[in-house]
Amino acid sequence: MNLADKNILVVGGATGIGHAAASVCAAHGGNVIVADQNETAGRPASAAIGALFVSVNVADEASVRRMFDTIAARYDHLDVLIHTAGVLRGAFVPVAEFPLETWQTVMDINVTGSFLCAKYAMPLIKKAGRGVIILVSSVAATGVSSSVAYGSSKGSVSSLGVTLANKLAPDNIRVNVVHPGGIKTEMKLSVIGREAELHGQSAQQAIAQAAAGTELGEPEGVGKILAWLASDEADYVRGFLTTR
Ligand SMILES: NC(=O)c1ccc[n+]([C@@H]2O[C@H](COP(=O)([O-])OP(=O)(O)OC[C@H]3O[C@@H](n4cnc5c(N)ncnc54)[C@H](O)[C@@H]3O)[C@@H](O)[C@H]2O)c1
């Protein structure tokens, strides 16, 4: 896979799947920019792979606009947007007790964040004359989720991807949506810990077991697919792609 000379923005690239994608992109010659709310993890992780780090809260329109202003000051154009930022809140909370505030936070970050990043990436991608947008949804979009808000938000992210693909094809912009399964990241492992607690078991032990086992995939596995989708080799891929 050749990503030489491609300017690639990985939103949510401080940790987990996003960081794995940013690392693979950088290793294959991409000029990588990592954007994330988590500066503590994001700055050193970006420096280690030679990526520029930009702080952003994807749920805040002014913050997203500022991030793209920062990028526009450094880069002439953007070739690829990989959007992995997301949160899972409200796992195992019954529907009747699910707080509206939690629902809104999840929707703001997962859905509105994906929309805002795609929206404000547009001028810089259009300057390249062609481009790629990759949204990270989840198998929870069409399957089972521990959180009513998370599952619903990922269904919306997938639909957003289909809509964007249709609207942006005339601009030579390919939009793909990736649906990962269970992957060993902080997000997934904390849900496993919570589930164990609800069953009166030790969260720490359940997390350690899941992290050591093979049932969950590694972030690098999805990272490689995201990087490949960013490349010209994936030009003929349309729509969704499901991973383990
Ligand atoms: N781990 C899994 O099993 C799994 C499965 C399916 C889908 N996903 C999706 O993959 C993506 C990456 O998740 P992960 O598992 O690597 O978890 P993660 O928590 O390691 O990564 C999420 C990243 O998003 C960032 N983020 C959260 N809110 C933000 C905000 N408001 N503004 C900017 N950045 C923000 C976090 O700081 C973090 O770096 C998410 O969209 C998640 O829903 C994960």
PDBQT file of the ligand as one rigid body, heavy atoms in Angstrom, charges set to zero:
ROOT
HETATM    1  N1  LIG A 301     -13.293  -1.159  20.202  1.00  0.00    +0.000 N 
HETATM    2  C1  LIG A 301     -14.322  -1.746  19.610  1.00  0.00    +0.000 C 
HETATM    3  O1  LIG A 301     -14.647  -2.910  19.886  1.00  0.00    +0.000 OA
HETATM    4  C2  LIG A 301     -15.095  -1.003  18.545  1.00  0.00    +0.000 A 
HETATM    5  C3  LIG A 301     -16.023  -1.724  17.795  1.00  0.00    +0.000 A 
HETATM    6  C4  LIG A 301     -16.762  -1.076  16.815  1.00  0.00    +0.000 A 
HETATM    7  C5  LIG A 301     -16.547   0.283  16.589  1.00  0.00    +0.000 A 
HETATM    8  N2  LIG A 301     -15.652   0.966  17.322  1.00  0.00    +0.000 N 
HETATM    9  C6  LIG A 301     -15.481   2.386  17.034  1.00  0.00    +0.000 C 
HETATM   10  O2  LIG A 301     -14.126   2.651  16.733  1.00  0.00    +0.000 OA
HETATM   11  C7  LIG A 301     -13.837   4.026  17.008  1.00  0.00    +0.000 C 
HETATM   12  C8  LIG A 301     -12.567   4.101  17.840  1.00  0.00    +0.000 C 
HETATM   13  O3  LIG A 301     -12.838   3.538  19.116  1.00  0.00    +0.000 OA
HETATM   14  P1  LIG A 301     -11.759   2.742  19.979  1.00  0.00    +0.000 P 
HETATM   15  O4  LIG A 301     -12.330   1.424  20.288  1.00  0.00    +0.000 OA
HETATM   16  O5  LIG A 301     -10.441   2.840  19.334  1.00  0.00    +0.000 OA
HETATM   17  O6  LIG A 301     -11.828   3.564  21.357  1.00  0.00    +0.000 OA
HETATM   18  P2  LIG A 301     -10.885   4.701  21.941  1.00  0.00    +0.000 P 
HETATM   19  O7  LIG A 301     -11.652   5.231  23.118  1.00  0.00    +0.000 OA
HETATM   20  O8  LIG A 301      -9.524   4.192  22.141  1.00  0.00    +0.000 OA
HETATM   21  O9  LIG A 301     -10.832   5.805  20.775  1.00  0.00    +0.000 OA
HETATM   22  C9  LIG A 301     -11.763   6.838  20.640  1.00  0.00    +0.000 C 
HETATM   23  C10 LIG A 301     -11.004   8.135  20.437  1.00  0.00    +0.000 C 
HETATM   24  O10 LIG A 301     -11.968   9.178  20.208  1.00  0.00    +0.000 OA
HETATM   25  C11 LIG A 301     -11.552  10.308  20.956  1.00  0.00    +0.000 C 
HETATM   26  N3  LIG A 301     -12.711  11.167  21.263  1.00  0.00    +0.000 N 
HETATM   27  C12 LIG A 301     -13.775  10.872  22.043  1.00  0.00    +0.000 A 
HETATM   28  N4  LIG A 301     -14.601  11.931  22.121  1.00  0.00    +0.000 NA
HETATM   29  C13 LIG A 301     -14.039  12.919  21.372  1.00  0.00    +0.000 A 
HETATM   30  C14 LIG A 301     -14.406  14.236  21.070  1.00  0.00    +0.000 A 
HETATM   31  N5  LIG A 301     -15.541  14.788  21.568  1.00  0.00    +0.000 N 
HETATM   32  N6  LIG A 301     -13.607  14.974  20.259  1.00  0.00    +0.000 NA
HETATM   33  C15 LIG A 301     -12.465  14.438  19.775  1.00  0.00    +0.000 A 
HETATM   34  N7  LIG A 301     -12.051  13.189  20.021  1.00  0.00    +0.000 NA
HETATM   35  C16 LIG A 301     -12.838  12.439  20.824  1.00  0.00    +0.000 A 
HETATM   36  C17 LIG A 301     -10.954   9.725  22.230  1.00  0.00    +0.000 C 
HETATM   37  O11 LIG A 301     -10.141  10.669  22.913  1.00  0.00    +0.000 OA
HETATM   38  C18 LIG A 301     -10.186   8.536  21.684  1.00  0.00    +0.000 C 
HETATM   39  O12 LIG A 301      -8.868   8.888  21.326  1.00  0.00    +0.000 OA
HETATM   40  C19 LIG A 301     -15.068   4.581  17.734  1.00  0.00    +0.000 C 
HETATM   41  O13 LIG A 301     -15.849   5.312  16.823  1.00  0.00    +0.000 OA
HETATM   42  C20 LIG A 301     -15.809   3.330  18.177  1.00  0.00    +0.000 C 
HETATM   43  O14 LIG A 301     -17.172   3.543  18.311  1.00  0.00    +0.000 OA
HETATM   44  C21 LIG A 301     -14.909   0.364  18.308  1.00  0.00    +0.000 A 
ENDROOT
TORSDOF 0
